[in-house]
Amino acid sequence: MKLMYEVPFYQVSLQDEFWTPKIDTNRKVTIPIVYQHCKETGRIDAFKLDWRPGKEPVPHKYWDSDVAKWIEAASYTLSTHPDPELDALLDEVINLILAAQQPNGYLNTYFTTVEPEKRWTNLRDDHELYCAGHLMEAAVAHYKATGKRNLLDVLCCYADYISEVFGSLPEQKNGYPGHEEIELALVKMYRVTGNERYLKLSSYFVEERGREPYYFDEEAVKRGEKSTSSQFGNYEALQAHMPVREQSFVTGHAVRAMYLYSAMADLARELQDDSFYIACDRLWRNLCNKNLYITGGIGSTAQNEGFSSDYDLPNETAYCETCAAIGLVFWSWRMLQLDCDSRFADCM
C-alpha cells in the first residue's frame, strides 16, 4: 500500500458548468425537499416515540437511516455554504434524536416503539445496525461541519452501548449485521474521536462475517424458524458465505457489498493490514473487469438487487441501483488513497 491523504472537500471550490449547477440544485432544492418528505411521511416525528398501536403511519425499520442521510447531506452543505436557517433546522431534528435515546444508549425508533421485544433478535434481516451506522455518519458530518458535539455525543453513547452488546465474549452477541454499513461508520467515529473501541468493533464485525458456525443460523433457531435463508435465499447474498479475506468474487446485494468492501479498505489503512488490501484489490478487479456496465452501473439483477454471474450484464432488465453506484465511488475513492493507481480514479 502507498498511503495517500485526501484534500478535504470543503477546502476545494468548484466553479464550472457541470458540477457547480448540480451542487447548487442539491443545496437549494433537493435538501429542502428531502426534509419536507421526511417530515410529511412521519420519519422525523417518529423520534418523538409517540406511536401507539392503531396509529398511522407505522414507523418503518429503515426510517432512521433516511433521516440520518438527510442530516449528513445537510451538514456537508453547511461545510461550504453557511446557512443559519439550515443550521437551526438541523439542531431541531437533532434535539428530537437526543430525546429519543434510551437510558442505556439504545437509539432506534422502530424497535423502541413498535417491536421492542424483538430488539437485536434478527441481525440478518432487520436493519438496527445499518440504521445505527447511518446515524453515526451523520453525527461525524455534523460535527465536522459545525463543531457541535450534540449529535456526536449521542452517537458515541450508542456506539459504546453497541460495543458492550456485541463481541467475542460469552456474554455478548457474537453476531454482525446482515446489511453492512456500521463497519465504515465506526471507522469514521474512530477518526474523529480517537476512541479505539470503535475501530476494534468495526474490525470485529468485518472479521466475524462468514465464519462458521453461522451466527445467522443460530439466531434463526432462537426465533423458532425452520429456514435459515435470508430474504434473498443464501449467505452469498449477504457476503457472509466465507470469511472476507477469502472472498474472490463480488456477490449478492450490491449496496451491502460496497459498504463491506469500503470498510475493508478503511481497516486496511487504519490497521496497516495488507491482507485486507489484497482481498479488496482482488474483489475490485473482479467487479470492474467482469461485472461493471459501461455506464458505471453495478448489480445487474433485481432478484437480489445485486450481482448474478460474471459477464451477465443485460440491458433491458439492468437493475443498477443508484446506491450501489455511489457505493462503488466510496470504495474506489478509498482504494485510491491506499494505492495511487489511476484505475481507481478512472472508475470514479
N, C-alpha and C positions, 0 to 999 in steps of 0.2 A: 504494500500500500504506500502511496505517495500522498500524504495528507495535505489538503489544501484548505484554506479558510475563506468563506464567502464574505462579500461585502454586504452588510445589512441593507435590505431593500429600502429602508427609509432614508438611506444616505444616497440613494440614486434617484435622479429626476428624469423622467421620460418626456420628451417633447417631440412627438412625431405624429404622423397622420393615421397610424394604425392603432397603436396601443393607447395613446392618450385619450381619444374619444371613448374607448371601451372602459377605461378606468373611471372616466368621468360619469359614464352611464351607470356603472356599478355603484358609484358613490351617491349619485343624485337620485337614481330611480330604483335600482334593484334592492339595495339595502333597506330603504323605507318600505318597499312593497313586501319584502320578506317579513319584516317586523309586523306589518299590517296583517298578513296571513297568519303568522304565529299567534297574534292577538285574537283574531276573529275565530280561529279554529279551536281556541282553548289551550293551546300549548303553553303559553306564558302563564295564564291564570291557573294552570294545573299545579304550579308551585305554591299556590295558596293552600293546597291539601284539603280542600273543602268538598271533594267529590264524595257522594254517597250513592248506594245502590238505587237505580232508577233515574239518576240524574244524567242528562246528556250535555255535552258529549262525554263518553267514557275515555279517560286518558289511555293513550297507547304506549306500548313498550318502547317505541322509538322516539317519542316526543321530546324527551330531554335532550337528545342529540341534535334535534332541529334547532332548538333554542340556543344550544351551545355553538352551533355553526354560525348562527347569526351574530352572536356576541363576538366570536373570533373575527368574522369578516368586518364587523363594525369597528372593532379595535384596530384592525390593520389600517382602515381608512383614517382613523384618528392619528396614526403614526405619521402620516404625510399631510393630512388636511385637518388641523384642529377645528373642532366644531362643538361649542358649548352645549348646544341643544342635544346633540347625539351623545355627548359625554354624560349629560344628566339622565337621558333615557336609559343608557347602559346601567347607571347606578340604580335606577328604579327597578330594572329587571334583576340586577344582582342582589338587591335587598330582598326580593322575593325568594331567590335561591338560598340566600343566607338563612332566612327564616324557616325554610323547608328542611334544613339539615337536622337529622335526628341527634339526640344527645351523644350517641356513640360514634357519630361521624357519618353514618349512612345517609345517602342522598340519591333518591330515585322516586319520582312522583308516582309511577305506576305501582311499584312494589311497596310503597308506603300506604297507598290508599285503596287500590283495587284488589291485589292479592298479596298482602303482607306475609301470609303463611307460606308462600312459595319462594321467598327470598333465597337466592343462591341455590335453588334446587334443580335448575336446568341451565347450566352454563352453555350447553351445546346449542340450544335453540333460542333461548331468551337473550336479551341484549343489555344486561346490567353492567357488565364490564365495558362493553362498547360505549354505552352512554357515559359512563364514568370517564372514559378516555377522552371523549369529545369535550366534556366539561373541563377536563384538565388542560387541553389545548387552548380552550377559550380563556381559561384563567391565566395561562402564560402569555397569550397575546395581549390580554387586557393590561396585565402588569407591565409588560414591555412598552405598551403604548402610553400608559398614563402614570406609571409609577405607583399606582394604588394597589394595596395588598388585600382589599376587601374580598375579592373573589379568589385570589391565590390562597389566602389563609383558609378559606372554606374547603378548597380542594386539597390542600395539604392535610387537613384534618381527615378528609375522606380517604386520601391515599394512605395515610397512617393506619386507618381502620382496615382498609383492604389488605395491607401488608400483615396485619395480625390474623386476618381470616384465612389467607392463602399462603401456602408454603409447603415445605417438605416435612415439617414436624408432624408427629402422630395426631396431635390435637387440632391441626389445621386442615383445611380442604386442600387436597393435593391436585387441584384442577387448574384449568386455563380456559380462556374464552373461546366460544365457538366462532364468534365474529371478532377477528383481530382488530385492534385499534389502540387499546390501552397500552400496548407494549411501546409504541413510539411516543405516546403521550407521557409516559413515565420518564422516558429519557429527557424529554423537554423539561419536565418538572425537576429532574436532577440537575440539569444545566443551569436553571435559574436559582435554585435553592442550595445546590451543593450537597444535598442530603443523599448519601449513597444508598440509603434504604430504598429509594425509588429506582435507582439503577439496578440494584440486586433483584427487585421484584420484577422489573422488565425482563431481565435475564432469565429469571425463574420461569415466567410464563412462556418464553420462547423455547428454552431448553426442555421443558416438560412436554411440550407439544409432540404428539406422535409416539410417545413411549408406552410400552405395554407393561402391565395391563391398562387398557384404555380407560381413562377417568370417565369418559362419556358413557361407557358401558356400565361402569359401577354406579353412576348417578341414575341411570335409566332403571336399573334393577331396584334402587331405593324408591323410585317413583312408582314401582309396580308395573313397569312397561315390559311387554314381551319383545318388542322390536327395539333395537338399539341404533337403527339407522337414523341419520339426520333428515331434515326436511328434503334434502337433495339426494338421499339414498346411500351415501357411503362417506367414509372419512377422507377420501381424496378431495371431496367437495370442500372440506374444511382445512385442507393442507395438514391433516393430522394423521395421515396414514403411516408415517415413519418420522423419526427424528429429523429436524430441519437440516442439519448438516449433511444428511444422506440423500436428500431430495435432489433429483437431477432434471426434472421437467416441471413446467408450470402446470398447475392442475386446479380444478374446482372453481369456486366462486371467485371471479376476477378481482373484485374490490377487496375482499378479505386477503387474497394472495398479495396484493400490492402493499397493504398495510403490514403484513408479516415480513415481506422482503425489505421494506423500508426500515422496520425495526431491527432486522438482522444487520443491515448496513450501519445503522446507528450504533449497535452494540459492537460491531467490528471496529468502529472508530474509538468508542469510549473505553473498550476493554483491550484494545490493541490485539484483537483476535483475528489472525489471518484466516482461520478456518471458516469463520462467518463470511469473510470477503470472498473466499474461494467458492463457497456454496452460492453466494449471491451472483458472482460472475457466471457460474455455470447455468444458473436459472435464467439470468438476464439474456444470455446468448440463446438459450432455447426459446425464450419468448420472442426475441427480436428477429431471430433467423427463421422461425417456423410457425409463429402464432401471432404475427402482427400484420394488421391491414395496412395498406399503403397510406391510408388516411391517418394512421396513428391509433386507430381503434383496436381494442383487445377484448376478448371474451365473445366468441362467435355465436354461442347458443343460448337461447332463453331457457332451456331445460334446467340448467344450473346457474344461469346468469354468469356464465364464465367460459372456461376453456373446454374443448372436446378432445381432439387429437391433432397432432402436428399436421399442418397444411390444410386443415379443414376450415376454410375461410369463405363461406358462401356470401354472396352479395345480398340477395333478396331477403334473407332471414337473419342477417347480421344483427346480433344483439348490441354489442359495443356500447356498454353503459358509459355515460359521461364520467361518472365517479371513478370508473376503472381507468379511463384515460388520464384523469387527474392523478390517480394513484401512481400511474407509470411515470408521470412527471416527478412526483415526490421521490420515487425510488431512483430514477435516473439522476436526479439532482444530487442525491446522497452519494451515489456511486461516483459521480463526477468529483465530489470532494475527496473521495478515497483514492482515486486514480485519475489524474487529469488527462483523460482519454477523450478524444473528440467524439467517439461513437455515442457516449452518454449525452453530450450536448446536442448532437445531431438528432437523437431520439426525442429529446425535449422539444 
